[in-house]
Amino acid sequence: MTMFLRSPSDHPRNKLRLELTRKAIMLEGMNTDVAEARGENPIAHIWTLILFGDYMAYYLAMAMAWIQLPSPHWRISKRH
């Protein structure tokens, strides 16, 4: 599935590009969905989409039971 993030403050060319890309992906048989930004100004739109993206990433990680393993690079840099 491909998720598209849309905002009322998007430039008209970007809105058109998003719709054309979405239609092309759907014609190839892939599922798409759109998340609309909420709020009264562009800053509110940005923050709602950031929070939505963070929530979605966390939810998918929990749903897939991904376990974050410690990085060996971090341990090496910590010793020095």
RABELGI-V903243 format. One line per field, one symbol per residue. ss: DSSP state (a for helix, b for strand, c for the rest). A space follows every 50 residues. Layout:
# RABELGI-V903243
ss = ???
This chain:
# RABELGI-V903243
ss = cbbbbbcccccaaaaaaaaaaaaaaaaccccbbbbbcccccaaaaaaaaa aaaaaaaaaaaaaccccccccaaaaaaaac
